[in-house]
Amino acid sequence: MLRGGEILICQRRADQPMALQWEFPGGKIEPGEGPEEALARELNEELGITATIGKRVTHIRHNYRHGGAVDLQFFAVHAFQGEIENRIFKEVRWARLEDLPGYDFLPADRGLIRDLASGKLL
């Protein structure tokens, strides 16, 4: 989610896997959903907003050392209705793109973070 030169980031709770690391809001695609539908649903569930999903920014496949893999799609969200309500995270905040490398992001997001901070994607 973008607002001027800032992006919304979320910190995982201490009781979650990869505790206290930062990530972008969103989640798993349920059967019968497309990626944009899944993101809209997840943003409503996690933050209580109705988002207008924009274009896909990038697609990343990441293999973790422990053997798990994730297939991530990132979309721009420039508009939403409602007030952001933190429903599941330790913290939710707006961060400047150039400040993103200073946060401890999930390993799967780190290449994206470098590209966002350097202005390559948005």
C-alpha positions as YAML, in Angstrom:
chain: A
units: angstrom
residues:
- id: 1
  name: MET
  ca: [0.00, 0.00, 0.00]
- id: 2
  name: LEU
  ca: [1.47, 3.27, -1.10]
- id: 3
  name: ARG
  ca: [0.95, 6.79, 0.19]
- id: 4
  name: GLY
  ca: [3.17, 9.45, -1.33]
- id: 5
  name: GLY
  ca: [6.75, 8.23, -0.86]
- id: 6
  name: GLU
  ca: [5.73, 5.78, 1.87]
- id: 7
  name: ILE
  ca: [4.66, 2.13, 1.95]
- id: 8
  name: LEU
  ca: [2.72, 0.25, 4.60]
- id: 9
  name: ILE
  ca: [4.77, -2.39, 6.42]
- id: 10
  name: CYS
  ca: [3.77, -4.80, 9.16]
- id: 11
  name: GLN
  ca: [5.73, -6.51, 11.91]
- id: 12
  name: ARG
  ca: [4.97, -10.10, 12.88]
- id: 13
  name: ARG
  ca: [4.10, -10.85, 16.48]
- id: 14
  name: ALA
  ca: [6.54, -12.59, 18.82]
- id: 15
  name: ASP
  ca: [4.41, -15.76, 18.84]
- id: 16
  name: GLN
  ca: [4.50, -16.20, 15.04]
- id: 17
  name: PRO
  ca: [7.06, -18.01, 12.88]
- id: 18
  name: MET
  ca: [9.89, -15.64, 11.90]
- id: 19
  name: ALA
  ca: [8.92, -13.55, 14.91]
- id: 20
  name: LEU
  ca: [9.19, -9.76, 14.85]
- id: 21
  name: GLN
  ca: [10.34, -9.59, 11.24]
- id: 22
  name: TRP
  ca: [8.72, -7.08, 8.90]
- id: 23
  name: GLU
  ca: [6.61, -7.92, 5.88]
- id: 24
  name: PHE
  ca: [3.95, -6.49, 3.62]
- id: 25
  name: PRO
  ca: [0.29, -7.18, 4.35]
- id: 26
  name: GLY
  ca: [-1.33, -9.96, 2.35]
- id: 27
  name: GLY
  ca: [-1.50, -13.72, 2.47]
- id: 28
  name: LYS
  ca: [-2.41, -16.99, 0.87]
- id: 29
  name: ILE
  ca: [-4.63, -17.43, -2.16]
- id: 30
  name: GLU
  ca: [-7.67, -19.53, -1.31]
- id: 31
  name: PRO
  ca: [-9.15, -22.04, -3.80]
- id: 32
  name: GLY
  ca: [-11.19, -20.26, -6.45]
- id: 33
  name: GLU
  ca: [-9.50, -16.87, -5.91]
- id: 34
  name: GLY
  ca: [-7.22, -14.93, -8.18]
- id: 35
  name: PRO
  ca: [-4.21, -13.13, -6.65]
- id: 36
  name: GLU
  ca: [-5.91, -9.72, -6.72]
- id: 37
  name: GLU
  ca: [-9.04, -11.11, -5.03]
- id: 38
  name: ALA
  ca: [-6.90, -12.81, -2.38]
- id: 39
  name: LEU
  ca: [-5.02, -9.59, -1.62]
- id: 40
  name: ALA
  ca: [-8.25, -7.60, -1.32]
- id: 41
  name: ARG
  ca: [-9.66, -10.23, 1.07]
- id: 42
  name: GLU
  ca: [-6.46, -10.38, 3.14]
- id: 43
  name: LEU
  ca: [-6.25, -6.58, 3.45]
- id: 44
  name: ASN
  ca: [-9.81, -6.56, 4.72]
- id: 45
  name: GLU
  ca: [-9.12, -9.38, 7.20]
- id: 46
  name: GLU
  ca: [-5.77, -8.03, 8.45]
- id: 47
  name: LEU
  ca: [-6.38, -4.27, 8.32]
- id: 48
  name: GLY
  ca: [-10.14, -3.76, 8.02]
- id: 49
  name: ILE
  ca: [-9.96, -1.85, 4.72]
- id: 50
  name: THR
  ca: [-11.46, -2.21, 1.26]
- id: 51
  name: ALA
  ca: [-8.57, -1.80, -1.15]
- id: 52
  name: THR
  ca: [-8.40, -1.09, -4.86]
- id: 53
  name: ILE
  ca: [-5.75, -3.48, -6.15]
- id: 54
  name: GLY
  ca: [-3.47, -2.01, -8.80]
- id: 55
  name: LYS
  ca: [-0.93, -3.51, -11.17]
- id: 56
  name: ARG
  ca: [1.41, -6.33, -10.22]
- id: 57
  name: VAL
  ca: [4.80, -4.91, -9.23]
- id: 58
  name: THR
  ca: [6.82, -8.14, -9.16]
- id: 59
  name: HIS
  ca: [6.68, -11.90, -8.68]
- id: 60
  name: ILE
  ca: [9.23, -13.73, -6.49]
- id: 61
  name: ARG
  ca: [9.81, -17.40, -5.74]
- id: 62
  name: HIS
  ca: [11.93, -17.94, -2.65]
- id: 63
  name: ASN
  ca: [13.32, -21.20, -1.28]
- id: 64
  name: TYR
  ca: [14.04, -21.20, 2.44]
- id: 65
  name: ARG
  ca: [16.98, -23.13, 3.89]
- id: 66
  name: HIS
  ca: [14.68, -25.39, 5.89]
- id: 67
  name: GLY
  ca: [13.16, -26.62, 2.63]
- id: 68
  name: GLY
  ca: [9.99, -24.54, 2.43]
- id: 69
  name: ALA
  ca: [9.24, -22.37, -0.58]
- id: 70
  name: VAL
  ca: [6.98, -19.39, -1.17]
- id: 71
  name: ASP
  ca: [5.62, -17.93, -4.38]
- id: 72
  name: LEU
  ca: [4.97, -14.22, -3.81]
- id: 73
  name: GLN
  ca: [3.18, -11.68, -5.96]
- id: 74
  name: PHE
  ca: [3.32, -8.00, -5.03]
- id: 75
  name: PHE
  ca: [0.69, -5.54, -6.20]
- id: 76
  name: ALA
  ca: [0.51, -1.76, -5.90]
- id: 77
  name: VAL
  ca: [-2.37, -0.47, -3.79]
- id: 78
  name: HIS
  ca: [-2.80, 3.29, -4.10]
- id: 79
  name: ALA
  ca: [-6.37, 3.62, -2.80]
- id: 80
  name: PHE
  ca: [-8.51, 2.11, -0.07]
- id: 81
  name: GLN
  ca: [-11.62, 2.86, 1.93]
- id: 82
  name: GLY
  ca: [-11.86, 2.71, 5.69]
- id: 83
  name: GLU
  ca: [-9.41, 3.34, 8.50]
- id: 84
  name: ILE
  ca: [-6.45, 1.00, 8.91]
- id: 85
  name: GLU
  ca: [-6.99, -1.18, 11.97]
- id: 86
  name: ASN
  ca: [-4.18, -3.47, 13.11]
- id: 87
  name: ARG
  ca: [-5.94, -6.80, 13.59]
- id: 88
  name: ILE
  ca: [-3.09, -9.34, 13.59]
- id: 89
  name: PHE
  ca: [0.35, -7.70, 13.66]
- id: 90
  name: LYS
  ca: [2.61, -6.49, 16.45]
- id: 91
  name: GLU
  ca: [2.93, -3.18, 14.62]
- id: 92
  name: VAL
  ca: [1.78, -1.51, 11.41]
- id: 93
  name: ARG
  ca: [3.49, 1.63, 10.11]
- id: 94
  name: TRP
  ca: [4.07, 3.79, 7.08]
- id: 95
  name: ALA
  ca: [7.76, 3.81, 6.10]
- id: 96
  name: ARG
  ca: [9.63, 5.80, 3.50]
- id: 97
  name: LEU
  ca: [10.86, 3.66, 0.62]
- id: 98
  name: GLU
  ca: [14.47, 4.70, 1.16]
- id: 99
  name: ASP
  ca: [14.26, 3.61, 4.83]
- id: 100
  name: LEU
  ca: [13.12, 0.03, 4.09]
- id: 101
  name: PRO
  ca: [16.61, -1.55, 4.23]
- id: 102
  name: GLY
  ca: [16.82, -0.51, 7.90]
- id: 103
  name: TYR
  ca: [14.02, -2.92, 8.84]
- id: 104
  name: ASP
  ca: [14.51, -6.65, 9.44]
- id: 105
  name: PHE
  ca: [12.32, -8.00, 6.63]
- id: 106
  name: LEU
  ca: [11.53, -11.62, 5.92]
- id: 107
  name: PRO
  ca: [14.24, -13.21, 3.75]
- id: 108
  name: ALA
  ca: [11.83, -13.65, 0.81]
- id: 109
  name: ASP
  ca: [11.22, -9.87, 0.73]
- id: 110
  name: ARG
  ca: [14.83, -8.64, 0.89]
- id: 111
  name: GLY
  ca: [15.50, -8.39, -2.86]
- id: 112
  name: LEU
  ca: [12.25, -6.51, -3.28]
- id: 113
  name: ILE
  ca: [13.23, -4.18, -0.44]
- id: 114
  name: ARG
  ca: [16.50, -3.28, -2.18]
- id: 115
  name: ASP
  ca: [14.67, -2.60, -5.45]
- id: 116
  name: LEU
  ca: [11.98, -0.48, -3.77]
- id: 117
  name: ALA
  ca: [14.53, 1.53, -1.78]
- id: 118
  name: SER
  ca: [16.60, 2.25, -4.89]
- id: 119
  name: GLY
  ca: [13.53, 3.35, -6.88]
- id: 120
  name: LYS
  ca: [13.68, 0.51, -9.40]
- id: 121
  name: LEU
  ca: [10.07, -0.66, -9.04]
- id: 122
  name: LEU
  ca: [7.78, 2.24, -8.12]
...
